[in-house]
Amino acid sequence: MTAIYSGRCLCGAIAFEGRGAPELTACHCTMCRRWHGGPSLAVRFADGMSITGGQDQVGWWRSSDWAERGFCRTCGSTLFYRIIETGELSGEAGGFDLPDGLHMAEHYFIDRKPDYYAFADDAPQLTGAQVFARYSMSEPE
């Protein structure tokens, strides 16, 4: 039986769920830090995720040529990151009811992380160039 993890925005206008094993990542790029006020702590699920309620309350902002970010139009919660070409959706970990004991799988854009914070883990750390190469994206000018 596949595990299902439920989530919602701060005001409850939007509901979503992740299916399968969760994988946590941290993104340290400038855009994520501006969007969240700190690094993005995202979660992907082995069997995907979907928005299950309040789709009309989701606002999408195209933040680059390859991705868009989803937020609640009512409370402003930052909720989703979606790759435009594939439709791959990830969510912000804080919006989900996740179990204790999860560990960080990877850090993205570690070369853009400021020195005023640090994580105490040994997860792989990818530079911006490595992220762009992995996802076959061109780095913005």
C-alpha positions as CSV (number, residue, x, y, z in Angstrom):
1,M,0.0,0.0,0.0
2,T,1.4,3.4,-1.0
3,A,1.8,6.0,1.8
4,I,-0.2,9.2,1.3
5,Y,0.8,12.4,2.9
6,S,-1.7,15.3,3.0
7,G,-0.9,19.0,3.0
8,R,-2.5,22.4,2.8
9,C,-1.8,26.1,2.7
10,L,-1.9,28.2,5.8
11,C,-5.6,29.2,5.5
12,G,-6.7,25.7,4.2
13,A,-8.1,27.0,0.9
14,I,-5.8,24.6,-1.0
15,A,-5.3,20.9,-0.3
16,F,-2.7,18.6,-1.8
17,E,-1.3,15.1,-1.3
18,G,2.0,13.3,-2.0
19,R,2.1,9.6,-2.7
20,G,5.0,7.2,-1.9
21,A,8.3,7.8,-0.2
22,P,9.1,11.5,0.4
23,E,12.5,13.0,-0.6
24,L,13.6,16.2,1.0
25,T,15.8,18.8,-0.8
26,A,17.1,22.2,0.0
27,C,17.6,24.9,-2.6
28,H,20.0,27.8,-1.9
29,C,19.6,29.8,-5.1
30,T,18.9,33.5,-4.9
31,M,15.4,33.1,-6.4
32,C,14.3,30.5,-3.8
33,R,15.7,32.5,-1.0
34,R,13.8,35.6,-2.1
35,W,10.6,33.6,-2.6
36,H,10.8,31.9,0.8
37,G,12.8,34.3,2.9
38,G,15.4,31.6,3.3
39,P,16.3,28.3,1.5
40,S,13.5,26.3,-0.1
41,L,12.9,23.1,1.9
42,A,11.1,21.1,-0.8
43,V,9.7,17.6,-0.9
44,R,9.1,15.2,-3.9
45,F,7.3,12.0,-3.6
46,A,8.2,8.6,-5.3
47,D,4.7,8.3,-6.8
48,G,4.0,12.0,-7.4
49,M,1.8,14.6,-5.9
50,S,-1.4,16.4,-6.8
51,I,-3.6,19.3,-5.8
52,T,-6.8,17.8,-4.4
53,G,-8.8,20.9,-3.5
54,G,-8.9,24.6,-4.1
55,Q,-7.3,24.6,-7.6
56,D,-9.0,27.9,-8.3
57,Q,-7.1,29.4,-5.4
58,V,-3.6,28.4,-6.7
59,G,-1.7,31.3,-8.4
60,W,1.1,30.4,-10.7
61,W,4.1,32.7,-11.3
62,R,6.5,31.7,-14.1
63,S,9.8,32.4,-12.5
64,S,12.1,31.2,-15.4
65,D,12.0,29.7,-18.8
66,W,11.6,26.2,-17.3
67,A,9.7,26.5,-14.1
68,E,6.8,28.1,-12.3
69,R,6.0,28.6,-8.6
70,G,2.6,28.1,-7.0
71,F,1.1,30.0,-4.1
72,C,-2.2,30.5,-2.4
73,R,-4.1,33.5,-3.7
74,T,-5.9,33.9,-0.3
75,C,-3.1,33.6,2.4
76,G,0.0,33.9,0.2
77,S,1.6,30.6,1.3
78,T,4.4,29.5,-1.1
79,L,3.4,25.9,-2.0
80,F,4.7,24.4,-5.2
81,Y,7.5,24.3,-7.8
82,R,6.7,22.9,-11.2
83,I,8.9,22.0,-14.1
84,I,7.0,23.4,-17.2
85,E,8.3,20.8,-19.7
86,T,7.5,17.7,-17.7
87,G,4.9,18.9,-15.3
88,E,6.9,17.5,-12.4
89,L,5.5,19.0,-9.2
90,S,7.3,19.4,-5.9
91,G,5.9,21.0,-2.7
92,E,7.2,22.9,0.2
93,A,7.9,20.5,3.0
94,G,6.3,22.8,5.6
95,G,2.9,22.4,3.9
96,F,2.8,18.6,4.4
97,D,2.1,16.4,7.4
98,L,5.3,14.5,7.2
99,P,6.7,11.9,9.6
100,D,9.7,12.5,11.9
101,G,12.9,10.9,10.9
102,L,13.3,12.1,7.4
103,H,16.7,13.2,6.2
104,M,17.9,15.7,3.5
105,A,18.5,14.0,0.2
106,E,20.3,16.8,-1.6
107,H,21.2,20.5,-1.6
108,Y,20.9,22.5,-4.8
109,F,22.9,25.6,-5.8
110,I,25.3,25.2,-2.9
111,D,27.7,27.6,-4.6
112,R,25.1,30.4,-4.2
113,K,24.4,29.7,-0.5
114,P,25.3,32.7,1.7
115,D,27.6,32.1,4.7
116,Y,25.0,33.2,7.3
117,Y,23.4,29.8,7.7
118,A,24.5,26.2,7.6
119,F,22.8,22.7,7.6
120,A,24.2,19.9,9.8
121,D,23.9,17.0,7.4
122,D,26.1,15.2,4.9
123,A,23.7,15.2,2.0
124,P,25.2,15.6,-1.5
125,Q,25.7,19.2,-2.5
126,L,25.2,20.3,-6.1
127,T,26.5,23.5,-7.6
128,G,24.3,25.5,-10.0
129,A,26.2,24.1,-13.0
130,Q,25.5,20.6,-11.8
131,V,21.8,21.2,-11.4
132,F,21.5,22.8,-14.8
133,A,23.4,19.9,-16.4
134,R,21.2,17.3,-14.5
135,Y,18.0,18.8,-15.8
136,S,19.3,19.8,-19.2
137,M,18.5,23.4,-18.7
138,S,20.5,26.4,-19.8
139,E,21.7,28.7,-17.0
140,P,20.1,32.2,-17.2
141,E,22.4,35.1,-18.2
